[in-house]
């Protein structure tokens, strides 16, 4: 989808950037438009390789608070995922505060497979089960602090960090006014009333928080399998239960979901009543992101309308559930 945050570079500047990064030029470049925030190109290089270049938005463009230094988080997450045995695209070069570009970039190995969003392969239940195992291994990576360290939104406890994440996002509406089902103060009260369930989470774990079909590449040669999980920039340190929200977006997580079965093959996970409240907190947070991020990105109105309508309706439903689950909440 087109977005104001996507930086455009002419061919000569793309070539110069890649030459500075890895010492070879670009013979052709194709922009990849499935993403929502960063500009991305698939490149053919003079040395015969293919690569993917991802650019941060223009430095003068204000973004949401948590989006500060997103590509730095992605670079760190890629390295950690590789160590954990999770399939990802290899990182060829990360450039931060590039003096010519005036921002950050990542140069990644190109993938040979296809986006799950573009195909409907046989054996999707098996693929979903495989994905669950990969997510469990990703979530097994532990950190030292909760939240978004790259953006300075952190906490000593998960409750503290998550409420800071929500407060920062709602605070972004001062710069980017956004129609929401309730006033921001009332929404914050709903989160705060339900927040005691977050105290069950005591270890910061790496959470991708953007695993939807467009961010999963498949190898369809022979039996379909997952080639790589991509786009780690939304990752944070927190509750691995949040990982199940994007793959079930605008829906619910059921006990018979193969994603859950694959996850449990790697590590135990129980959907207790408190866990279901935590899931609703993370659903509400994601729906807020989907609504508020349109401020800096300015998606095309017609393309964004369906997402906006679904996010608004889903947020309203989840906030109502949280109010019912938290007698002290103010609606």
PyMOL commands that set and color helices and strands:
alter all, ss='L'
color gray80, all
select helices_A, chain A and resi 11-22+65-67+70-83+116-118+124-139+149-151+158-174+184-200+213-215+240-247+258-264+273-292+294-297+301-325
alter helices_A, ss='H'
color red, helices_A
select strands_A, chain A and resi 26-32+39-45+50-55+91-98+103-109+114-115+146-148+153-155+205-207+216-219+225-229+236-238
alter strands_A, ss='S'
color yellow, strands_A
deselect
rebuild
show_as cartoon
